[in-house]
Amino acid sequence: MYGDAERGGRMKFPAARGVFVTGTDTNIGKTALSAALLCRYRPVMPVRYWKPVQTGSPEDDDTAVVRKLAACADAEIHDRGIRLPRPLSPHLSARLANVRVEIAMLREMGAAGSGWIVEGAGGVLVPLNERELMIDLIADLGLAAVVAARSSLGTINHTLLTVEALRARSIPIAGVAMIGEPNFENRRAIEDYARVAVIGEMPHFPVLSSDALNAWAQRYLDPNSILESFLQ
């Protein structure tokens, strides 16, 4: 699937391998999870983070947060993308800023290679413009999805809906990461009904520091190395 032509002859993100971190909602923990994935896989292979669309900029800067939390070298950050001032959905923030967000523009800002950890904005059906959604960007880049989901009540429905939307567009799902207090029954339900692997249960850290995140990621995130085949 990677590098193949899409319907209509448009090419996907050229020769790229990696995962696209999306969420079942906004402020779900995608940024901390992205940083944790860098910590987890840095000893295994070269990895690189990219945030194609950022709203609420410059006050909200997920790239800077990941750089700090994962103690990134410059080569591990791809700091290109569309930065919008209002902390709103990308389509609305862009409209208010007199800017248009298009997948074709974002594709040109990307780069080839492997080890990509790309973070979306909001959930999979967040609009980029009047006709393109975040899920269309995931499909265009040709990356597998990692779904960040809450561990609390309501997560089963939200996670299953997200998984269903991804599968409807034939986007591979590398795994689900649950964020918050561990909940065995919710984890089991997601794995059983969605038929996906839960690759980790990330707690709300009392103090979210680089050392704490790295220690957790090395011990508890994707212990079976499920993501490795998608990153290489």
C-alpha positions in Angstrom: 0.0 0.0 0.0 2.9 2.4 0.7 3.8 4.5 -2.3 1.1 3.0 -4.5 -1.1 5.2 -6.6 -4.5 6.2 -5.2 -7.7 6.1 -7.1 -7.6 8.9 -9.7 -3.8 8.5 -10.1 -2.7 10.7 -7.1 0.4 9.4 -5.3 0.6 8.9 -1.6 3.3 10.2 0.7 6.3 8.8 -1.2 8.1 5.8 0.2 7.0 6.6 3.7 6.7 4.1 6.6 5.3 4.9 10.0 2.1 5.4 12.0 -0.4 8.2 12.3 -1.5 8.9 15.9 -5.2 9.9 15.9 -7.7 10.1 18.7 -11.2 9.3 19.7 -11.6 13.0 20.7 -9.6 16.2 21.1 -7.2 16.6 24.1 -7.1 12.8 24.5 -3.3 12.5 24.9 -2.1 12.1 21.4 0.9 14.4 22.0 2.2 12.5 25.1 1.6 9.2 23.3 3.6 10.4 20.2 6.5 11.4 22.5 6.2 8.0 24.2 6.4 6.3 20.9 9.6 8.2 20.0 11.1 7.1 23.4 10.0 3.5 22.8 11.3 3.0 19.3 14.4 5.3 19.3 16.6 2.5 20.6 15.3 0.2 17.8 15.5 2.5 14.7 15.7 6.2 13.7 12.3 7.8 14.3 10.9 11.2 13.4 7.9 13.2 14.6 5.6 15.4 12.4 2.6 17.5 13.2 1.1 18.5 9.8 -1.7 20.8 11.2 -1.5 22.8 14.5 -4.3 25.1 15.7 -4.0 27.5 18.6 -0.5 28.4 17.5 1.9 29.6 18.9 0.4 29.1 22.4 -0.4 25.5 21.5 2.7 23.9 20.1 2.6 20.1 20.1 5.9 19.9 18.3 7.6 21.8 21.1 6.0 19.5 23.7 7.1 16.4 21.9 10.6 17.8 21.5 10.8 18.4 25.2 9.1 15.2 26.5 11.0 12.9 24.2 14.3 14.9 24.5 14.5 15.0 20.7 17.5 15.7 18.6 16.9 18.1 15.7 16.9 15.2 13.2 13.9 13.6 15.1 11.6 16.6 14.5 10.1 17.5 11.1 8.9 21.0 11.9 6.9 21.8 8.8 3.2 22.2 8.5 0.2 24.6 8.6 0.1 26.6 11.9 -3.2 28.3 12.6 -3.9 30.8 15.5 -7.4 30.0 16.7 -7.7 26.8 19.0 -10.6 25.5 16.9 -11.2 22.7 14.3 -8.7 23.1 11.5 -11.4 24.0 8.9 -12.7 26.9 11.0 -9.4 28.1 12.3 -8.2 28.2 8.7 -11.2 30.0 7.5 -10.9 32.7 10.2 -7.2 33.1 9.3 -8.0 33.4 5.6 -5.9 30.3 5.0 -7.0 27.1 3.2 -5.8 23.7 4.4 -5.5 21.1 1.7 -4.1 17.6 1.7 -2.1 18.3 -1.4 -0.3 21.1 0.4 0.4 18.9 3.4 1.7 16.1 1.3 4.3 18.5 -0.2 5.5 19.3 3.3 6.2 15.7 4.1 9.2 13.6 3.3 10.2 10.1 2.4 11.7 7.5 4.8 10.8 5.2 7.6 10.2 5.6 11.3 7.5 8.3 11.0 5.3 9.2 13.9 2.7 11.6 12.6 0.2 13.3 14.9 -3.2 14.5 13.8 -5.4 17.2 15.1 -8.5 16.0 16.9 -10.2 12.8 15.8 -10.5 11.1 12.4 -13.6 13.0 11.1 -12.3 16.5 12.0 -12.7 18.6 8.8 -9.7 20.2 7.1 -11.8 22.1 4.6 -15.3 21.8 3.1 -14.6 18.4 1.5 -11.5 16.8 3.2 -11.3 15.3 6.6 -8.4 14.2 8.8 -9.1 10.6 7.9 -8.5 11.5 4.2 -5.1 12.8 5.2 -4.3 9.5 6.9 -5.3 7.6 3.8 -3.3 9.9 1.6 -0.1 9.5 3.6 -0.5 5.7 3.5 0.3 5.3 7.1 -1.2 2.9 9.7 -3.3 4.4 12.5 -2.6 4.3 16.2 -5.7 5.3 18.1 -5.4 7.1 21.3 -8.5 6.4 23.5 -9.6 7.2 27.0 -9.8 4.4 29.4 -12.9 5.7 31.1 -16.7 5.3 30.6 -17.7 5.9 27.0 -14.5 4.8 25.4 -15.9 1.6 24.0 -18.4 3.4 21.8 -16.0 6.1 20.7 -13.2 3.7 20.0 -15.4 1.3 18.0 -16.7 4.2 15.9 -13.2 5.4 15.2 -12.0 1.9 14.2 -15.1 1.5 12.0 -14.4 4.7 10.2 -10.8 3.8 9.6 -11.7 0.3 8.3 -14.3 1.8 6.0 -11.4 3.6 4.2 -9.1 0.5 4.3 -6.7 2.2 6.7 -4.7 -0.3 8.7 -5.0 0.0 12.4 -1.7 -0.8 14.1 -3.2 -0.6 17.6 -5.0 1.3 20.3 -3.4 3.0 23.3 -5.7 3.6 26.3 -5.0 6.7 28.4 -6.0 7.1 32.0 -6.7 4.8 34.9 -6.4 1.2 33.7 -9.8 -0.4 33.1 -9.6 -4.1 32.4 -13.2 -4.5 31.2 -13.0 -1.6 28.7 -9.7 -2.9 27.4 -11.1 -6.3 26.9 -14.2 -5.0 25.2 -12.1 -2.9 22.8 -9.9 -5.8 21.9 -12.8 -8.2 21.5 -15.3 -6.0 19.6 -12.9 -4.0 17.6 -10.5 -6.9 17.0 -7.5 -4.7 17.6 -4.5 -4.9 20.0 -4.3 -2.5 22.9 -0.5 -1.7 22.7 -0.4 0.2 26.0 -2.3 1.8 28.9 -0.7 5.1 29.6 -1.5 6.6 33.0 -2.0 10.3 33.8 1.4 11.0 35.3 1.5 13.0 38.5 4.4 15.0 36.9 4.7 14.5 33.1 8.5 14.6 32.7 10.8 13.3 30.0 12.3 10.8 32.5 8.9 9.5 33.7 7.5 9.1 30.1 10.7 7.4 28.8 10.7 4.9 31.7 7.1 4.0 31.2 7.4 3.7 27.4 10.4 1.4 27.6 8.7 -0.9 30.1 5.0 -0.8 29.1 4.4 0.6 25.6 4.0 -2.0 22.8 5.8 -4.8 24.7 5.2 -7.1 21.8 6.7 -4.7 19.3 3.5 -4.7 17.1 4.4 -1.3 15.6 7.8 -2.2 14.5 6.7 -3.7 11.2 4.7 -0.5 10.4 7.6 1.8 11.2 10.4 0.0 9.3 
